[in-house]
Amino acid sequence: MKATTVRKKCQACNGNMSFDPASKTLVCQQCGASLSILGGRSTFDKSFRALLANAPTWQKDTAVYCCHQCGAKSVITKHDLIVECKYCGAKNVNKTKELPGVRPDTVVTFDLTQQSAKNQLHRWLAKRIFIPNEFRSALEKQPLNGIYFPAFTFDVDVMTKYNGIEVQSRTISATIDGKTYEQSHKFRRQISGIDNQRFDDLLVLTNEEITPQVFNMLQPFDLVQGQAFNYDYLTGFTVSQSSKDPNEAWEEAKGIMEQAVRKKIAQKYKGSAVEDLQKEMGIVNVTYKYALLPIYTSHAEHKGNRYQIYVNGQTGKVYGKTPKSGWKILSFFASLGAIAVGLGIVLAMFL
C-alpha cells in the first residue's frame, strides 16, 4: 500500500524525508538535504524460547490497512497517509482492527534505488523475446513499489537418530541351455545411524502475498548486512503484514528441516531406496532473527490476467511470470525453418 511518510521532516525546508538505499541516509525529497541514521548491525541471534515467552509488538506505533480489491495487508506507521494499495493500485484501502503482530528486530535494507531496480527489470524484459509488446509497454509504465516482507530466520542444531530398511535392486544373469536370462532381485537390510546437521539462516517467509516458489527464486538475501530495527529505514517504503505467528513459522521451519534430514539420510545410501524410515529428531540451540526483507514489486495486466513481477531489493534478481505472444513464437520458429531450408539448399549446391 502506498504511504506518504510525514514522520520525518527536513530541518532545512520542512519537506518530507525518505530512506535512500544508495547513501543509507534519510534524504529530503524537496531540497536534497541528508540526515544520517543512528543505528548498527543486527549482529546476534536471539533465543526463540524467549520470544515465545514474551514477544515484542509494535501495535502502539502502527496499524494494519487492508485492500478490499486484492486483500493485501500492510503495516503502516500511524504518521503515514494511505493513498492506494501498492500491490494492485486500488484506492479502496481501509484501516482494520487487526494488530500488526510481532515487531521485527532486523531490517535488511534496500541496496538498490528504484531507478537501479527498474534498470534490472528492463534488462530482464529484454531477454524475453516472446513477451507481447503491449504487455512490455504496460509493465514499463508501472511504478516499482518498495515493500519490506517479514521473515523468520532460524539457526538450529539437529541430531537425528534413525533406522529403516535399505533396498538394493540387482540384476542377476544366468545361462541355461545356451541362453542367457536376466532377472531383477531386491535385497533388503536393516540400517540405523545418527545424522548431525547445522541449519544456518533457515528462512521462513511469514507473509502469504508471495508464494514459497517466488520467494525461493528471489533468494538469496544477505542477512549479515541486516541492521538493528529502526523506523527510519522504513521511511518511504511499505511493510507487509505477517500472516503467521512465531509458532506457525517454527512449525514450517521444522517441516523444512525434516525434509532436509530425510534427503541427507537417503544420500548416504546412494543407489538404493530407503523404506520404513523412522526418525527421532533432537532439536537444540534454536535462535532466530525476525527480519524485514527488501523486495520491489510491480504488475501489469494482459487479456484480463494480472502478472506480478518482483525484484530483490538487495541483489537485483528479478522473477515473475509473463504472457507469451503466439505470433512471436510462430514467427521465431518460421524464421528458424526458413534458415534451415536455406542452409539445405546451399549444402545441396556443393554436394
N, C-alpha and C positions, 0 to 999 in steps of 0.2 A: 504494500500500500504506500502510495506516495505521501511523504511527510515534509512539510516546510518547517525546518527546525528554527525556533526562535529562542532556544535555551541559552545560546552563546551569542553575545553581541560584541561587535568590534569596538574596542576602546577608542579608536581614532575617529570613526564615522558613524558608529552605532548600527552598521549594517550586519546582516546575518553571516555567521561563520560556519564553515563545514570542514570536515576532515579531508585532507589532501593526501592521497596514497603516495605520491611522488616524494614529498618532503616530510611526511609523517607529522605534519603540524596542522593546526587549525588555520584556515585561510579565509579572509573576508571576501565574500562574493562581490562586494561593492568596490572597495578600494585596493584590495590585494594584500593588505597587511596580514602578517602571520603571527601566530602565538604558539609557543612550544607547549607540548603536553607533558605534564608531570606524571611519570609512570615508570614501569620497568618490566622486565621479562617475568613471565609466569614460569618460574624455574623448578617448581617441585609439585609432585602429585600429592593428593590428599587421601586420607583413609575413607574408603567407601562406607564402612560401617558407621563412621562418624556422620557422614552425610545422611544416611537413613535415619539416624537418631535425631538430627537437628538440621534440616535442610534450610539454607538461607533463601529467602524470597525477595522479590523486588516489586511487590504489589503496591507499596507506598509511593513509588516513583513512576509507575507505568500503568497502562490499561490495555485491554485487548480489543481490537477492532476486527469486524468480520465483513467480508464482501458477500453480498446477497446474490451475486451472479455466479461466482465460481466457488465460493465457500472458503477462500483463503483467509487465514487469520494471522494478524501481525501484532507484535508488542510495540506499543508506541509510548514514548515518554509523555507525561502529562503537559509538557510545554509544546508539544507538536500540534500542528494543524493538519487534519486529514483532508486530502483533496480527492484522491482516487486510488483504486486498487492497483498495486504495482504488478500483479500477476496478469490481469485481464483488461485493465483500463476502465472498469466500471466505476460509476460515480456513486452508486448506492452502497456506501460504506458506513456502518454504524457501530457505535460502541456497544460491547456486550458486558454481561455481568461476570464473565469468566475471570479467574485470577491468572496472572501471567505465569505462575509456576516458579520453579527453582531458578535463582539468578545464576547465570554463568560466572565462572571465576577467571576465564581466559578469553581473550579476543585475538584471533588470528586475523590481523588487519589486511585490508586490501593493499596489494602492492601495485596493481595496475590501475591507472586512471581510467575514466570512462572512455576517453579517446583511444588509449592503448588497447583496451578491450575491444573496441569497435574495429581497430585495425586487425586484431586477431580474428575477429568474426569475418571480416572481408576476405582475408586470406583463406579461411576455411571454406567460405562460399565459392571462391574462385576454383577450388579443386573439385567441386561437384558440378560437373558439366551437364547433368541431366535435370537440374532444378529448373522449373518453369520461370521464364523471365519476369512474369508479373509477381510471382511469389518472392523472387530475389529482390525486386524493386520495393515491394511492400515491407519486407523484413529490414532492409537497409534504411528505411524511413522511420522505423520504430526506435524509440529510445532504449538504451540498455539501463536497467534498473539494478542498483547495487543492494543486495539483500544479504544479511547475516543469517545463516541457518544454524540452529543449535545441534550439538552432537556430544555424546559422552565418549571419552577415550579412556580405555582401561589398560592397566598394567597388571598382569596376573601370572603367578606360578602355578602350574598344573602338573600333578603327579598322578598317572593313571595306571592302575593295576588291571590287567586284562587276561582273559582266557577265551579260547574259541577252538574252531576246527579249521585247519588248513587243508584245502582241497587242491590236489595237483592232477592235471589231466595228462596222460601219457599215451602215446601210440605205440603199440607192440606189433611187430611184424612176425609172421610165421609162414614157413613154406611147407605146403602139403601137396604131395604128388606133383611136384614141379611147379606148383602155382603159389605165388606169394599173396598172403592175405594180411590186411592191416585192421586192427581193432583198437578202439579207444577205451582206455580204462581210467577210472578215477581212484586216486589213493588219498586216504584221509589220515590225518594225525592230529593229536591234541597239541595246542600251543598255549603258551602263557608268557607273561613278561611284565615289565614296568617301562612306561614311557614318560619322559620328563620333557615338558615344553615351557618356554617362557614367551608370553604374549606381551608385546610392547606396542602401545598406542593402537589398541584394537578399537576401531571407530564404529559407533552406532549412532546413526542419524535419528534424532527424535522428532523430526517433522515429516509429515506424510505428503507434503506438497511435491517432494522429489522422491521418485521411486528408488529402491535399492539399486536397480540396474543403472539408472542415471548417475546416482551418487558414486557407484564403483567406477564408472567411466570417467568421472571428473577428478578422481584422486590421481596423485597424492596431494595432501596438504602438509606443509612443513610446520608441525606443531611446536618444534623447537623455537620457532620465531614468535610464538604466542606471547601476547602482552597481558599483564595483570589487568583485570577488568577496570575499565574507565569509560564513563559515558561519552567522553569527548571523542573516542574512536568511532562511536555510532552516529555522530553528528552528520546529517546529510544522507544517512542510509536508513534502511528499514531492518528491523529484527523480526524474523518469522517466529511465530509462537510454537513452542514444543507441544506435541500431542501425545507424548509418552512421559510417564513419571519415572523416577530413577529405578524403581523395581522392574518396570516393564523393559527399560533399556538393558538392565542387567540380565534379565531372562533371555533377551535376544542375543546378548553377548555370549551367554553360556551355550546357546544353540550353535553359534558360530564356532566356538572353541570345541564343542563336541564333534562337529563335522571335521575340523582340522585334525583332531586327535584320531578319529576313525581313519582319515585319509593317510596319516603318517604311519599308523599301525599296518594298514594294508600295503603300504610301500615297502615295509620290512620283508614282506613275503611276495616279492615281485614275481610275476609269472604264475601265481597261484591265486585262488579265491579264498576268502576268509568267511566262514559261515558261523552262525550262532555266537557272534562276538559279544561277550559280556564285559562291561567296563565299570570300574569304580574310580571316579574322578575325585581326587583330593585337591581342592582349590584354596590357595593361601596367598598372603601378601597382596590383597586386592587394593589398588589405589586408582584414583581417577583424576581427570580434569573434565570440567564441563565447559566446552569451548563454543565460541561463535565462529563459523567458517564463512569466508567471503565468496559469494557467487553472484555474478551478473546474470540477469535473466532478460529475455525478450521473447516476443511471439509475433506470429503473423498468421492470417487465415488464407486458405485456398480451397475453393469449391465447398465451402461450408465446414471445413475441418480446420481446427486450430492446432498449430505446431509451435511447441515451446523449445527455445534454444537456451543453452546455459554456457557460461564462460567462467572457468575457475579464476577468481579474482586475484589469486596469488601467482599461478603459473601461466595463465592464458590458454589453458587447454579448453577446447570447445567440444560440446556434444549436443546432439539433438537430432530428431527425425525430420526429414523434409519430403515434400511430394516430388514425384518424378514426372517429367514431360514425356508422354508417349511418342509424340512426333520426333523429339530429340533422340530418343532411343532408336526409333526406326531409321532416322537419318544417319545415325552413327554406324549402325550395322550395315546399312545400304552402302555407305561410303567404304567400309571395310570390304564388302563384297565386290564393289567396283574395282578397288585396288587389287584384290586377289585375281579378278578376271584379267585386269591389265597386265599383271605380272605373268599370268599364264600365257597370254598372247606373246609377250616379249620373249619368254623362255622358248616357246614353240618355234619362234623365228630362228633361233640359234641351234636348235636340236635337229 
